[in-house]
Amino acid sequence: MKSIVTFALNTGCRKGEILNLRRHNVDLKHGFILLDKTKNGDRREIPINDTVRGILQGLTRRLDDDCLCLF
């Protein structure tokens, strides 16, 4: 739960955006997260800071799943 709250505080993402985040939305090389489906229907690019980068790099990766499980 701590990683979800920390992620939200550092990105400004809503709960639904975080829970529906997929690996293809994250570009660590260029340092941004692309959200296609937001509450108001707009696409958003969210910059990745060092805290968020650490959270994302620390996630366990499953090869058969595109989901980013922050909990």
C-alpha positions as CSV (number, residue, x, y, z in Angstrom):
1,M,0.0,0.0,0.0
2,K,2.9,2.3,0.8
3,S,4.2,2.1,-2.8
4,I,0.8,3.1,-4.2
5,V,0.5,6.1,-2.0
6,T,4.1,7.2,-2.7
7,F,3.5,6.7,-6.5
8,A,0.3,8.8,-6.3
9,L,2.0,11.6,-4.4
10,N,4.9,11.8,-6.8
11,T,2.9,11.5,-10.0
12,G,-0.5,13.0,-9.3
13,C,-2.2,9.9,-10.7
14,R,-5.6,8.8,-9.6
15,K,-6.2,5.4,-8.0
16,G,-7.8,4.0,-11.1
17,E,-5.0,5.2,-13.3
18,I,-2.4,3.6,-11.0
19,L,-4.3,0.3,-10.7
20,N,-4.8,0.1,-14.5
21,L,-1.2,1.0,-15.4
22,R,0.5,-1.4,-17.8
23,R,4.1,-1.9,-18.7
24,H,3.6,-0.4,-22.2
25,N,2.5,2.9,-20.6
26,V,5.9,3.3,-18.9
27,D,9.0,4.6,-20.7
28,L,11.9,4.5,-18.2
29,K,14.4,5.3,-20.9
30,H,12.8,8.7,-21.7
31,G,11.4,9.2,-18.2
32,F,7.7,9.4,-18.6
33,I,4.4,7.6,-18.1
34,L,1.8,7.8,-20.9
35,L,-1.8,7.6,-19.7
36,D,-4.2,7.0,-22.6
37,K,-7.4,6.7,-20.7
38,T,-7.9,9.4,-18.0
39,K,-11.0,10.4,-16.2
40,N,-11.6,13.4,-18.5
41,G,-10.6,11.4,-21.7
42,D,-7.4,13.3,-22.4
43,R,-4.0,11.6,-22.9
44,R,-1.4,12.7,-20.3
45,E,2.4,12.3,-20.1
46,I,3.6,12.2,-16.5
47,P,7.3,12.7,-15.8
48,I,9.1,10.1,-13.8
49,N,11.2,11.4,-10.9
50,D,13.8,9.3,-9.0
51,T,11.3,8.1,-6.4
52,V,8.9,6.8,-9.0
53,R,11.8,5.3,-11.0
54,G,12.9,3.4,-7.9
55,I,9.4,2.0,-7.3
56,L,9.0,0.9,-10.9
57,Q,12.5,-0.7,-11.1
58,G,11.8,-2.6,-7.9
59,L,8.7,-4.3,-9.2
60,T,8.8,-8.0,-9.8
61,R,8.2,-8.7,-13.5
62,R,6.1,-11.5,-14.8
63,L,6.7,-12.4,-18.4
64,D,3.1,-13.5,-19.0
65,D,1.5,-10.3,-17.6
66,D,1.5,-6.7,-18.8
67,C,0.2,-5.4,-15.4
68,L,2.3,-3.3,-13.1
69,C,1.4,-4.6,-9.6
70,L,2.4,-1.8,-7.1
71,F,1.0,-3.8,-4.2
